[in-house]
């Protein structure tokens, strides 16, 4: 296990966070002027993120949507910097080989709720994403069974428009047509 070690005095800025060395064991986010570190996600989270990314990518391609689906990319918000689990961004904004995206290029953020980030993903991040006017926010809950809560920005806040439950295929129309049954997103694959 590695522990981040750096010296910093005073409030953090987006530039300070982006200048930190890359570390795949920790995610750095800036909320206001405070640096927040969280450990790399576990296996269940990794599986579900990868599978949801692949499904979103296939659906966006089938729809001809001019977007790119990315995992764990820095998104610059008016109030800091976050690293959503999955981002659907305008394709033009991803043409450069940068390390971050501006929130105005983001159409959808997806957060996968893990035991250590429940409050952030359910309460704080939706407020920040709404403040940044990101049109769509989805949250994948794992317990007691995988379910996807789909929300759209309405009047400056997110309103739930659908809940995809395990064992049922749910169609979502925005930001592009997408169908999902969240049942198998986090299950281990047994190949043999």
C-alpha positions in Angstrom: 0.0 0.0 0.0 1.3 3.4 -0.9 0.6 6.6 0.9 0.6 10.0 -0.9 3.4 12.2 0.4 3.7 15.8 -0.7 4.1 19.2 0.9 1.5 21.9 0.2 0.8 25.1 2.0 -2.4 27.1 1.6 -5.6 26.4 -0.3 -5.5 24.0 -3.2 -6.3 25.0 -6.8 -7.2 23.0 -9.8 -3.7 23.6 -11.2 -2.2 22.2 -7.9 -4.2 19.0 -8.1 -3.5 18.5 -11.8 0.2 18.9 -11.1 0.2 16.0 -8.6 2.0 12.9 -9.8 -0.2 10.2 -11.4 -1.1 7.6 -8.8 -3.5 4.8 -9.8 -4.0 3.8 -6.1 -5.6 7.2 -5.2 -8.2 9.6 -6.7 -7.6 13.2 -6.0 -10.6 15.6 -6.1 -10.8 19.3 -5.2 -14.0 20.4 -3.4 -13.8 24.1 -2.9 -10.2 24.6 -1.8 -9.9 21.2 0.0 -8.1 18.2 -1.5 -10.0 15.0 -1.1 -8.3 11.6 -1.6 -10.1 8.3 -2.0 -8.7 4.9 -2.6 -8.9 3.1 -5.9 -12.2 1.3 -6.3 -12.5 -2.4 -5.6 -13.3 -5.4 -7.9 -17.1 -5.1 -7.9 -16.8 -1.4 -8.7 -14.2 -2.0 -11.4 -16.3 -4.8 -13.1 -19.4 -2.7 -13.1 -17.7 0.4 -14.3 -16.0 -1.4 -17.2 -19.2 -3.2 -18.3 -21.3 0.0 -18.1 -18.7 1.9 -20.0 -18.7 -0.7 -22.8 -22.5 -0.7 -22.9 -22.7 3.1 -23.1 -20.0 3.2 -25.7 -21.8 0.7 -27.9 -25.2 2.5 -27.5 -23.6 5.9 -28.3 -22.0 4.5 -31.4 -25.2 2.8 -32.5 -27.1 6.1 -32.1 -24.4 8.0 -34.0 -24.0 10.3 -31.0 -21.0 12.6 -31.2 -19.7 11.7 -27.8 -16.9 9.8 -26.1 -17.4 7.6 -23.0 -14.5 7.8 -20.5 -13.7 6.4 -17.1 -12.2 8.2 -14.2 -11.3 11.5 -16.0 -10.8 14.8 -14.2 -13.7 17.1 -14.7 -13.3 20.8 -13.9 -16.3 22.3 -12.2 -17.0 25.9 -11.1 -16.3 24.8 -7.6 -13.3 22.4 -8.0 -12.3 19.2 -9.7 -13.9 15.8 -9.5 -13.2 12.4 -11.0 -16.6 10.7 -11.9 -16.5 7.0 -12.5 -17.9 7.4 -16.0 -18.3 10.5 -18.2 -20.0 11.0 -21.5 -18.5 14.0 -23.1 -18.8 15.9 -26.4 -16.4 14.3 -28.9 -14.9 17.6 -29.9 -13.8 18.3 -26.3 -11.9 15.0 -26.1 -9.9 15.5 -29.3 -6.8 16.8 -27.4 -4.8 14.5 -25.3 -5.3 16.3 -22.0 -5.8 15.2 -18.5 -9.1 17.0 -17.8 -12.4 18.1 -19.3 -14.4 21.3 -18.6 -17.9 20.5 -17.2 -19.6 22.3 -20.1 -18.4 19.5 -22.4 -20.0 16.8 -20.2 -23.4 15.4 -21.0 -23.6 12.7 -18.4 -21.8 11.6 -15.3 -22.2 8.2 -13.7 -21.2 7.5 -10.1 -20.9 4.0 -8.7 -21.7 4.0 -5.0 -19.1 2.2 -2.9 -19.1 1.9 0.9 -16.6 4.7 1.3 -18.2 7.2 -0.9 -22.0 7.0 -0.3 -22.4 10.5 1.0 -20.3 12.1 -1.8 -22.2 10.2 -4.5 -25.7 10.6 -3.1 -25.6 14.1 -1.7 -22.5 16.3 -2.5 -21.6 15.4 -6.0 -25.1 15.8 -7.4 -25.2 19.3 -6.0 -21.8 20.1 -7.7 -22.9 18.5 -11.0 -26.1 20.5 -11.0 -24.3 23.7 -10.2 -22.1 22.9 -13.3 -25.3 22.4 -15.4 -24.4 18.8 -16.4 -27.6 17.6 -18.0 -27.7 14.0 -16.8 -26.6 12.3 -13.6 -26.8 8.5 -13.1 -26.0 6.6 -9.9 -25.4 2.9 -9.7 -26.2 1.5 -6.3 -25.0 -2.0 -5.5 -26.9 -3.0 -2.3 -29.1 -4.8 -1.8 -28.9 -5.5 -5.6 -27.6 -3.4 -8.5 -29.9 -0.7 -9.6 -29.3 2.4 -11.8 -31.0 5.6 -10.7 -31.3 8.0 -13.7 -31.7 11.7 -13.2 -32.0 14.8 -15.4 -31.3 18.4 -14.6 -34.5 20.3 -14.1 -34.6 23.8 -12.7 -31.1 23.6 -11.3 -31.5 20.2 -9.6 -31.7 16.6 -10.5 -35.0 14.8 -10.8 -35.2 11.0 -11.0 -36.7 10.0 -14.3 -36.1 6.2 -14.1 -34.8 3.4 -11.9 -33.4 0.4 -13.7 -33.9 -2.6 -11.5 -32.2 -6.0 -11.8 -34.0 -8.6 -13.9 -35.7 -5.9 -16.0 -34.5 -4.2 -19.2 -35.0 -0.4 -18.8 -34.9 2.0 -21.8 -33.3 5.4 -21.2 -33.7 7.9 -24.0 -31.2 10.7 -23.0 -28.4 11.6 -23.8 -28.9 8.8 -26.4 -31.1 5.6 -26.5 -29.8 3.0 -24.1 -31.2 -0.2 -22.6 -29.9 -1.8 -19.5 -30.5 -4.6 -17.0 -28.1 -3.9 -14.2 -28.3 -7.4 -12.8 -25.0 -8.7 -14.2 -22.9 -5.5 -14.1 -21.0 -6.5 -10.9 -21.0 -10.3 -11.0 -17.7 -12.1 -11.5 -17.3 -13.8 -14.9 -16.5 -17.5 -14.6 -14.8 -18.7 -17.7 -13.6 -22.1 -18.2 
